[in-house]
Amino acid sequence: MNRADRFALLLLLAPAAASAAMPLAIHAGVLYPVSGPPVREALILIRDSRITFVGPADDRMISADHQIIRAAVVTPGLIDARATVGLSGLLNQPHDQDMLERSAPVQPELRAIDAYNGGDPLVAWVRSLGVTTVNTGHSPGTLVSGQTMVVKTSGSTRDREVLRPAAFITAALGGAGLNRAEGKAPGTRAKAVALLRAELIKAQEYVRKRALTDETKHPARDLRLEALGRALDGSQRLLITAHKAPDILAALRLAKEFNLRIVLDGCADAPLVLEEIRAAGFPVILHPTMARAGDETENLAMDTPAKLAAAGISFAFQSGYESYVPKTRVVLFEAAVAAGRGLGFERALAGATLEAAKTLGVADRIGTVEVGKDADLALFDGDPFEYTTRVTATVINGELFRDGPR
């Protein structure tokens, strides 16, 4: 049995039972709410999927119907700001690989929600490591590969689990969006930017005509141009993967030309263009800290998060996508390495919680431990960023998941 097979077997056998969403009382040796300073000997009360109390432990606050849980450390549930989990499945077989459609270079109409499988074991795997929310969807690999969705990792796609069914339209400049090996367009950087610019101009004209008072002059519905129209009006932002400095600058030029609200993804060369990124004001979903360096990502480094923070650039962590099993990383580990490479504990935790929630537009519901917010928590038996620490449980919408210590 090879490594991949052993990994699959362990996941399939791992317990993933969750209790009913009964009221919870969680005692934390240390609570890191992210919205404020750490609280020692803290109590978090949860009822009807929401946090109802956060403060110093006081058993008088606990009702008879609360299930009492104890943990050494509690943080907000971790947020993976860029993933393909649920579209790229555990088995690595054609039937569970829906993260990339290569039949055309521009397909913004492809919706992640139409392919997402919350029951895939990889979803439970990231949940077992404290990840309660993911921005998941189509991976880089074509110029415009599709859309993403923001969803909880409870294993369901019920309405309350889907925070944003159409979060971003995903584009890629540079190597991730070229088809050089297949000999198809776009084969060069200039062609890729020209194609994207041409599609945005078509979308502008489409939107203008669809707004005409005379309905007889409306063009037929075009899902591709409708999607790009949402990028133009800002209702659905473009998430642009760009690693090399020229590609990052090209993305910023496009955003300025079309008045786009974008988020930069990847940015291995970010330290080379810090001033330009900061001046543009767009957030960054940084490449996985421990990703392999080479080709487009030859300049990535483990201390890039610290450099972004020092420059005052908003950024979040991601698991990203890789072509080898198990095809997903865990933001807990990515943030931990960044914490040890100059970023520090508090900013690293924020990059996998509050900063990610802000970037994804869901900070009103998740990202911190506060009264009224969704009851999404990660429970640890020690310092979350220590290698030997284990996740003892996660809570999603007030539901307790014990997937086994990880």
N, C-alpha and C positions, 0 to 999 in steps of 0.2 A: 504494500500500500504506500503510494507516494505522499508527499507532504500535503498536496491539495486535497487528496482523498481523506487523509486523516483530519484535516481542518473541517471538511464538510461533515464527516461523521460526528465530530465533537459538537458541532453546531446543531445537528439534527437531534442528538441525544440530550442536549442541554435542557434543563427545565426552564419553561417560560410561562408558568402559570401566574396569573395575576388575581389578586383579591377583588371582590366587588368594590365599587367606589363608595366605601363607607367612610364616615368622618375619621380623620387621622389626627393624631397628636404626635409630633416629631420632636424629640429631645435631641439637640445638637450640642456636642462638646464645644464646637466652634461653628458659627454660622457666618458665611461670607455672602451677604445679601447683594453685593456689588453696588447697590444704590446708596450704601453708606458704609461705615466702618464695621469691622468684624464684631460679632456679638458672642461672648463666651457664655456657656450654659444657657442656650437660647431655646425657645419653644416656638414651633410653627403649628398653627391649627388650620385644618383644612375641612371644608364642608361644601358639598355640591360643586365640586371641581375647582373651587376658588380658595385662595388663602384668606382666612378670616382674622388671623392674629399673628403678629410677629413681635417677639420681645423677650425679655428675660424669663427664664423658666419659672412657672408658678403653677403648681399642680391644681390650684383652686380654679384655674381657667378650663380645666379638662372636664368634659361631660362624661357621663357613664357610657355613652355610645361610641366614644372615640376609641379607635384602635391605637395603642401606644407603640411607637417605633423609636429606637435609639440608634444614634450614629455619632461617630467621633467628629465628623465634618460634614456639613451640608452646604451645597452651593445651588444656584439656579441650575435647572436642567441645561445641559450644554447644547449649543446650536451649531450645526454644520452649515456654513454659509454657501457651500458649493459642492454638490455631490451628484452621483448618478445612482446611488443605492435605491433599490426598488424598480429600477429600469435595467441596470446591470445586475444580474442575479448570481447566486452562489455557484451554480453548477457550471457556469462558463460554457454553456451549450447554446446553439442558435435559438432555441425556443425561449430562453430567458435573457437574451441580449437585445434590448430594445432602446439602447441609449443613443444610437446613431443610425440614421437613414442616409445612405450614400447615393441615392438615385438622382439627386439634383443638388446643386451647390447652395441654393437659397430656398429654405423651407420653414419660414417663421410660423406657419400655421400648425405645425406639429405640436400637439399639446401633451405635456408630461402626464397629466391626469388621466389621459386615455390609455396609458401604458403602465402606470404605476401599480406595482404589486406589493402592498403592505405586508403580505404574509410571507414574503421571501425571507429565508433565514438570515440573510445579511442585515435586514432591518432589525431583527432581534439582536443580532451581534452588536451593532453600534449602540442599541438601547442598553445592552448589558454593560456598556462602558460609559454610561452617563449621558448619552446623546438623546435628547428628547424631541428635538425638532431638526429637520433638514430642509434645505433649499435644494431640491433634487430635480433632475430632468436630463435633457439631451446634452451630450458631451461635446467638447470641441472635436473637430475632425472634418467639418465642412465650413463654408463661409458663414452661413446662417443655418444652424442645425435644428432649431426648434425652440421650445419654451421650457421653463422650469415651474415648479410649484413649491409652496412652503407647506409642509405637512408634519404632524406629530408622528413619532415612531411607535405608536401603540400597536401597530399591525392592522389597523383598520383605515378605511377611507370614508368613514362617516363624516357628515358635514362638520361636526365640531373638531375633527382631527385635521381638516384642511383649512389652514389659515389664509392662504392665498392660492386659489386654483390656477391662476395665470400670473406668476410673479414677474419673470423676466423673459425677454427674447434673447437667445444666446447667439452671439456672433464670434468669429475668430479671425484675427489678422495675423499674418506671419505664417510660419510652418503649419500651425494647427488648422489653418483654413485653406491650405493649398492642395492641389491635386497633381503635383509634379509627377509622381510615380505612375499615375494613370493616364497622363498626357491630356487631361481635360482642363477646361477653365474652372477656376483661376489657377494659372501655373506660376504666376509671379506676384510679388507684393503690389505692384502698380495696378495689375489687372484686378486683383481682389478689391482694392479700394475703389477702383472705377466701377466694378460691378455693384458694389454696395451703394455707392453714390447714385448710380443709375436707378437702382431699385427704390431708393428713398425718393428720388424725383418722380418716379412713376406713382408712388404712393401719395405724394403731395397732390398730383393731378387727380388721382382717383378720389381722394377725400374731397377735393374741391367740387368735382362733378357730382358726387353723392349728396352734397349739401345744396344743390340747386333746387329752387322752388318747384320747377317743372320736372315732375318725376319721369316724364317721357324721355328726358335727357340723361337720366341716371345710367351709368354703366352697370352691366351685370355684376352681381356680387362676386368678389374675388377674395378668398380667404387669405391669400398671401399678402395682398395689398392692404386688406383690413388690418392685419396684424402689424404691418409696418406703419400703418396710420396711427396705431396706438403708441408706437415708439415715437412718432413725430409729435403727438400731443402730450406725451409724458405720462399717459395713463398706464403704460406698460414699458418699463425701462429696458434699455439695451444693456446686456451684460457682455462686455467685449473682452475676450481672451487675447492678451497681447503680452509677449515676454520680452522681445528685443526692444531696445530703445526706439528705433525708427517706427515700430508698430505701435508702441504706446503713444508716440507723438502723432501718428496718423489717426489714431482713435480720438485724440483730443481735438485734432483739426476737424474731423467729421462732426463731433459733438458741437463745436462752435458754429460750423457752417449751417447745420440744420437745427440748432438750438435744442439738442438732445439732452435728456437726463440719463447719463450712463453710469455704470459701475465698471471699474477696471478689474479684470480677473487675471491672475497669474503674476505678471509684472516681475519676472526674474531680474530685469535690468532696472528696477525701480531706483536703486541708489544712484544711477547715472542721470536720472531726470527728476530728482526730487523736487526741484524748484517748479518745474512745469506741472507736475501732478498737484502740488500744493496750491499753485495759483489757480488751477482749474477748479479745485474744490470738490472733485468727485472722490467717493470712497473707493477703497481697494479691498478686494477679496484675494488675499495673498496666496501664492503657491504653497502647497504643503511644505512645512519647514524642512522635512526630511526627504523631500522628493529627490530623485536622481538627477544630478547635473549632467548636461550634455546637449549638444546641438542648440536648439532654441533656448534652453535653460542653462547654458553653460556658466552663467554668472549668478545663479541663485546661491544663496548663502543662509546659514542658520541665524545670522545676526541681522538680516534684513528687517525683521519685525521691529527690532530696537531702533534701527535707523529711521523707519517710518514714524515711529512714536516720537522720536527726538525732533523730527521735522514737523510735527503737528498734523500728520495725515491720518485720517480715520481709516482703520483697516480691521478686518475680521479674518478668522482662520477657516480653512476648508479641508476636506478630505480629498477633493478633486477626483480624477479618474485615471486609472492606469490599466494597461491592456493585459496584465497578468493577474492570476488568481491571488487574493480574493477580490481584486478590482476596487477596493475601497480602503481608505485609511481611517484613522480615528482622531478627531480633533483634540481629544484629551491629550494624546501623546504629542501632537504637533505643537500645541500650546505649551506643554511642559518643556520641550526642548528650547522653545523661544524664551521661556522664562529664565532658563539657565544660561542663555546666550545674550544676556544684557537687558532683556525686556522687563524682568521682575515679575513677581507673583501676581500683583493686583492687575497690571495691564494685560498680562497674559490671560488671566481669567476673564477680564472684560472682553477680550478679543473673541472668546468662545461663548459669550453670553450677551451682555448689553450692546456692545458694538456690533455684533452680528445681528441682533434684533433690530437695531436702528437701520442698518444697511438694508435689511429685508423689509423694512416698513411695518414691523410687528411689535415694536417696543412698548406699545400700549397694553400688550397682553403677556409678553414673556421677556426674559432676559435679566430680571431681578427678582428678589424675594420681597414682595411688598403686598400689603393687604389689598384685596380686590383683583390681583392678577391671577392668571391661570396657575393652578397648583402643579407646576413642573419643577421637579427637584432632582438632584443627584446626591446620593448618600455614599460616604466613603468611610473606610476604617482608619484613615490617616490623611496626611497631606496629599491632596489630589495629584500633585505633580511629582511625587516620589514614585520611582519605578515599582517599589514593592507594595504600594498602596493598592487596595482592591475597592471596586465599586460594590457595595453591599445591596443596593436597591436603587431603583429609579421610581419617580412618581410622575405620572402624566395625567393631566386633568383630574387630579385627586385619586387616581387609580395606582395602586402599589404593584410594582413589577419586581419579582425576585428571580432574575434570570440566572442566578448563581454568581458568586463572587468572581470578578475578572481582574 
